[in-house]
Amino acid sequence: MTEISDRYRRRAGAMTERIAGVADDAWGVTTPCEGWTATDVVQHLVDTTGMFLGFVGQDPPVGPAVADDPAGASPLPARRCRRSSPTRATGQDERMDPYDVERVHAAMATMDDKLRTPGAFGSEVEPPPDADAQTRLLCFLGRSV
């Protein structure tokens, strides 16, 4: 295994656990991303993973539609990629691994202005003075925490 595949497995596993923990009546809850529900976040994950599989000539796995079964549909692309936060809206633990937070923040910082496009990330939000690294990352990405 490589560091990248190990990191992907860890992150995908954590996200799959969080998605599995969403209560049946919480899928329509609005997330901190304006206009998005928990179901919309899962659809985004499935679509994006399918897009990346296409980059390497693979078809996304066939399974239930996200609209019909978000928890059942969400792990399918992750499983395929392993082989080759709807959490804030649903009341679950939203903490990311601190190592991942720092890596993501450093990578995203290099794309600062390119991120600020409609449908992607908003303007940076001023973090609270006592903000931890994850809060600073979310504020950098335009999310109010």
TORLO-905301 format. One record per residue (C-alpha): residue number from 1; x, y, z. Coordinates in Angstrom, 2 decimals. Layout:
# residues N
{rovex NUM | x X | y Y | z Z};
...
//
This chain:
# residues 145
{rovex 1 | x 0.00 | y 0.00 | z 0.00};
{rovex 2 | x 1.03 | y 3.56 | z -0.53};
{rovex 3 | x 0.62 | y 6.48 | z 1.82};
{rovex 4 | x -2.05 | y 7.88 | z -0.51};
{rovex 5 | x -4.11 | y 4.68 | z -0.62};
{rovex 6 | x -3.82 | y 4.27 | z 3.16};
{rovex 7 | x -4.95 | y 7.85 | z 3.68};
{rovex 8 | x -7.87 | y 7.35 | z 1.27};
{rovex 9 | x -8.98 | y 4.16 | z 3.06};
{rovex 10 | x -8.91 | y 5.94 | z 6.41};
{rovex 11 | x -10.85 | y 8.96 | z 5.17};
{rovex 12 | x -13.37 | y 6.95 | z 3.16};
{rovex 13 | x -13.92 | y 4.62 | z 6.11};
{rovex 14 | x -14.56 | y 7.53 | z 8.47};
{rovex 15 | x -17.00 | y 9.14 | z 6.02};
{rovex 16 | x -18.81 | y 5.84 | z 5.41};
{rovex 17 | x -19.24 | y 5.39 | z 9.19};
{rovex 18 | x -20.63 | y 8.89 | z 9.53};
{rovex 19 | x -23.04 | y 8.42 | z 6.64};
{rovex 20 | x -24.21 | y 5.12 | z 8.14};
{rovex 21 | x -24.91 | y 7.00 | z 11.38};
{rovex 22 | x -27.36 | y 9.45 | z 9.81};
{rovex 23 | x -30.86 | y 8.92 | z 11.17};
{rovex 24 | x -33.54 | y 8.14 | z 8.58};
{rovex 25 | x -35.34 | y 11.41 | z 9.30};
{rovex 26 | x -32.17 | y 13.53 | z 8.99};
{rovex 27 | x -31.42 | y 13.14 | z 5.27};
{rovex 28 | x -33.41 | y 16.26 | z 4.37};
{rovex 29 | x -31.74 | y 18.42 | z 7.02};
{rovex 30 | x -30.03 | y 21.52 | z 5.67};
{rovex 31 | x -26.25 | y 21.44 | z 6.00};
{rovex 32 | x -23.93 | y 24.40 | z 6.67};
{rovex 33 | x -23.47 | y 24.55 | z 2.87};
{rovex 34 | x -26.26 | y 26.87 | z 1.79};
{rovex 35 | x -28.95 | y 25.08 | z -0.21};
{rovex 36 | x -27.56 | y 21.58 | z 0.43};
{rovex 37 | x -29.13 | y 18.75 | z 2.41};
{rovex 38 | x -27.37 | y 15.74 | z 3.86};
{rovex 39 | x -28.61 | y 13.78 | z 0.82};
{rovex 40 | x -27.09 | y 16.40 | z -1.51};
{rovex 41 | x -23.70 | y 15.98 | z 0.18};
{rovex 42 | x -23.80 | y 12.21 | z -0.37};
{rovex 43 | x -24.85 | y 12.73 | z -4.00};
{rovex 44 | x -21.83 | y 15.02 | z -4.42};
{rovex 45 | x -19.52 | y 12.38 | z -2.94};
{rovex 46 | x -20.91 | y 9.67 | z -5.22};
{rovex 47 | x -20.77 | y 11.90 | z -8.32};
{rovex 48 | x -17.26 | y 13.13 | z -7.63};
{rovex 49 | x -15.92 | y 9.66 | z -6.92};
{rovex 50 | x -17.54 | y 8.42 | z -10.13};
{rovex 51 | x -15.90 | y 11.28 | z -12.03};
{rovex 52 | x -12.46 | y 10.31 | z -10.72};
{rovex 53 | x -13.04 | y 6.66 | z -11.59};
{rovex 54 | x -13.78 | y 7.84 | z -15.13};
{rovex 55 | x -10.40 | y 9.56 | z -15.26};
{rovex 56 | x -8.76 | y 6.14 | z -14.93};
{rovex 57 | x -11.11 | y 4.40 | z -17.36};
{rovex 58 | x -13.40 | y 2.75 | z -14.81};
{rovex 59 | x -17.18 | y 2.87 | z -14.60};
{rovex 60 | x -18.79 | y 3.77 | z -11.29};
{rovex 61 | x -20.38 | y 0.81 | z -9.50};
{rovex 62 | x -24.09 | y 0.17 | z -9.95};
{rovex 63 | x -26.19 | y 0.43 | z -6.82};
{rovex 64 | x -29.18 | y 2.17 | z -5.33};
{rovex 65 | x -29.82 | y 5.78 | z -6.27};
{rovex 66 | x -28.77 | y 8.28 | z -3.62};
{rovex 67 | x -32.28 | y 9.76 | z -3.57};
{rovex 68 | x -33.70 | y 6.31 | z -2.72};
{rovex 69 | x -31.03 | y 5.07 | z -0.31};
{rovex 70 | x -28.28 | y 7.58 | z 0.55};
{rovex 71 | x -26.60 | y 5.33 | z 3.11};
{rovex 72 | x -26.68 | y 2.35 | z 0.74};
{rovex 73 | x -25.44 | y 4.29 | z -2.28};
{rovex 74 | x -22.62 | y 6.19 | z -0.63};
{rovex 75 | x -20.12 | y 3.41 | z 0.13};
{rovex 76 | x -20.18 | y 1.90 | z -3.36};
{rovex 77 | x -17.75 | y 4.32 | z -5.08};
{rovex 78 | x -15.49 | y 4.34 | z -2.04};
{rovex 79 | x -15.22 | y 0.56 | z -2.12};
{rovex 80 | x -14.33 | y 0.68 | z -5.83};
{rovex 81 | x -11.63 | y 3.30 | z -5.22};
{rovex 82 | x -10.19 | y 1.37 | z -2.30};
{rovex 83 | x -9.82 | y -1.60 | z -4.56};
{rovex 84 | x -8.15 | y 0.24 | z -7.32};
{rovex 85 | x -19.77 | y 15.86 | z 6.86};
{rovex 86 | x -23.20 | y 15.49 | z 6.25};
{rovex 87 | x -22.09 | y 15.10 | z 9.87};
{rovex 88 | x -22.55 | y 18.72 | z 11.09};
{rovex 89 | x -26.15 | y 18.70 | z 9.86};
{rovex 90 | x -26.95 | y 15.37 | z 11.52};
{rovex 91 | x -25.44 | y 15.90 | z 14.96};
{rovex 92 | x -22.53 | y 13.45 | z 14.66};
{rovex 93 | x -18.88 | y 13.90 | z 15.53};
{rovex 94 | x -17.39 | y 16.08 | z 12.81};
{rovex 95 | x -13.75 | y 16.04 | z 13.86};
{rovex 96 | x -11.25 | y 15.23 | z 11.16};
{rovex 97 | x -7.85 | y 13.74 | z 11.79};
{rovex 98 | x -5.56 | y 16.71 | z 12.66};
{rovex 99 | x -2.94 | y 15.48 | z 10.18};
{rovex 100 | x -5.54 | y 15.50 | z 7.41};
{rovex 101 | x -6.75 | y 18.98 | z 8.39};
{rovex 102 | x -3.25 | y 20.40 | z 8.06};
{rovex 103 | x -2.57 | y 18.65 | z 4.74};
{rovex 104 | x -5.90 | y 19.74 | z 3.22};
{rovex 105 | x -5.46 | y 23.33 | z 4.42};
{rovex 106 | x -1.95 | y 23.54 | z 3.00};
{rovex 107 | x -3.09 | y 22.11 | z -0.35};
{rovex 108 | x -6.17 | y 24.33 | z -0.59};
{rovex 109 | x -4.21 | y 27.45 | z 0.34};
{rovex 110 | x -2.20 | y 27.11 | z -2.87};
{rovex 111 | x -5.44 | y 27.42 | z -4.86};
{rovex 112 | x -6.93 | y 30.29 | z -2.86};
{rovex 113 | x -8.46 | y 32.51 | z -5.58};
{rovex 114 | x -9.30 | y 29.57 | z -7.85};
{rovex 115 | x -11.52 | y 28.12 | z -5.12};
{rovex 116 | x -13.75 | y 31.16 | z -4.86};
{rovex 117 | x -16.11 | y 30.38 | z -7.71};
{rovex 118 | x -19.90 | y 30.05 | z -7.73};
{rovex 119 | x -20.94 | y 26.60 | z -6.55};
{rovex 120 | x -17.57 | y 25.87 | z -4.97};
{rovex 121 | x -16.28 | y 27.89 | z -2.02};
{rovex 122 | x -17.29 | y 31.31 | z -0.79};
{rovex 123 | x -15.16 | y 34.14 | z 0.52};
{rovex 124 | x -12.94 | y 33.38 | z 3.45};
{rovex 125 | x -14.61 | y 33.90 | z 6.84};
{rovex 126 | x -12.69 | y 35.38 | z 9.77};
{rovex 127 | x -12.17 | y 32.56 | z 12.29};
{rovex 128 | x -12.73 | y 33.14 | z 16.00};
{rovex 129 | x -9.53 | y 34.13 | z 17.85};
{rovex 130 | x -9.41 | y 30.77 | z 19.68};
{rovex 131 | x -10.16 | y 28.67 | z 16.57};
{rovex 132 | x -8.60 | y 25.25 | z 16.25};
{rovex 133 | x -7.01 | y 24.05 | z 13.00};
{rovex 134 | x -10.21 | y 22.47 | z 11.66};
{rovex 135 | x -12.24 | y 25.61 | z 12.31};
{rovex 136 | x -9.58 | y 27.70 | z 10.57};
{rovex 137 | x -9.75 | y 25.36 | z 7.56};
{rovex 138 | x -13.53 | y 25.60 | z 7.37};
{rovex 139 | x -13.39 | y 29.39 | z 7.66};
{rovex 140 | x -10.76 | y 29.50 | z 4.92};
{rovex 141 | x -13.17 | y 27.52 | z 2.73};
{rovex 142 | x -15.91 | y 30.07 | z 3.36};
{rovex 143 | x -17.89 | y 28.15 | z 5.95};
{rovex 144 | x -19.23 | y 29.85 | z 9.06};
{rovex 145 | x -18.61 | y 27.67 | z 12.08};
//
